[in-house]
């Protein structure tokens, strides 16, 4: 979403390929580093269920998710510079 806000278009007639390429680069780097892109694969729990939310909290995975978000932010800043 941050990449789209930074490099996306303001009107339907503007070019969008540069934004798409940046997203592709980000997805490749993040998945290479962490082995996955979605929460279920990253955490091993289904956050859409009460059981998954309980397991997430019991495993103390908030710290791990904070790391994912921080690293994703760092990667995006590096890519768009």
C-alpha positions as CSV (number, residue, x, y, z in Angstrom):
1,X,0.0,0.0,0.0
2,X,2.9,2.4,0.8
3,X,4.5,1.8,-2.6
4,X,1.2,2.5,-4.3
5,X,0.8,5.8,-2.3
6,X,4.3,6.8,-3.1
7,X,4.6,5.7,-6.8
8,X,1.0,5.1,-7.8
9,X,-0.9,7.2,-10.2
10,X,-3.2,10.1,-9.5
11,X,-5.4,9.7,-12.6
12,X,-6.4,6.6,-14.7
13,X,-4.3,7.8,-17.6
14,X,-0.9,7.9,-15.8
15,X,1.7,5.1,-16.2
16,X,1.6,2.4,-13.5
17,X,4.3,0.0,-14.6
18,X,7.0,1.6,-12.4
19,X,4.9,1.0,-9.3
20,X,4.1,-2.6,-10.3
21,X,7.9,-3.2,-10.8
22,X,8.6,-1.8,-7.4
23,X,6.0,-4.1,-5.8
24,X,7.5,-7.1,-7.7
25,X,10.9,-6.3,-6.3
26,X,9.6,-5.9,-2.8
27,X,7.6,-9.2,-2.9
28,X,10.7,-11.1,-4.2
29,X,12.9,-9.7,-1.5
30,X,10.5,-10.2,1.4
31,X,9.6,-13.7,0.4
32,X,13.3,-14.6,-0.1
33,X,14.1,-13.4,3.3
34,X,11.1,-14.8,5.2
35,X,10.0,-17.6,3.0
36,X,6.4,-16.4,2.7
37,X,4.1,-13.4,2.2
38,X,1.0,-14.0,4.2
39,X,0.3,-14.1,7.9
40,X,-0.7,-17.8,8.0
41,X,2.5,-18.9,6.4
42,X,4.7,-16.5,8.3
43,X,3.2,-17.3,11.8
44,X,1.8,-20.8,11.3
45,X,-1.5,-19.7,12.9
46,X,-4.8,-18.6,11.3
47,X,-5.5,-15.2,12.7
48,X,-9.1,-15.3,11.4
49,X,-10.1,-17.8,14.1
50,X,-10.3,-17.4,17.8
51,X,-8.1,-20.4,18.2
52,X,-5.5,-18.9,15.9
53,X,-5.6,-15.6,17.7
54,X,-5.1,-17.4,21.1
55,X,-2.2,-19.5,19.7
56,X,-0.7,-16.3,18.3
57,X,-0.7,-14.6,21.7
58,X,0.4,-17.7,23.5
59,X,3.4,-18.1,21.2
60,X,4.3,-14.4,21.7
61,X,4.3,-13.9,18.0
62,X,3.6,-10.1,18.2
63,X,7.3,-9.6,18.5
64,X,7.9,-11.6,15.3
65,X,5.2,-9.7,13.4
66,X,6.7,-6.4,14.6
67,X,10.0,-7.6,13.0
68,X,8.2,-8.5,9.7
69,X,6.6,-5.0,9.5
70,X,9.8,-3.3,10.4
71,X,11.8,-5.2,7.9
72,X,9.1,-4.7,5.2
73,X,9.2,-0.9,5.9
74,X,13.0,-0.9,5.7
75,X,12.9,-2.8,2.4
76,X,10.3,-0.4,0.8
77,X,12.3,2.7,1.8
78,X,15.5,1.1,0.3
79,X,13.7,0.1,-2.9
80,X,12.1,3.5,-3.6
81,X,15.2,5.6,-2.9
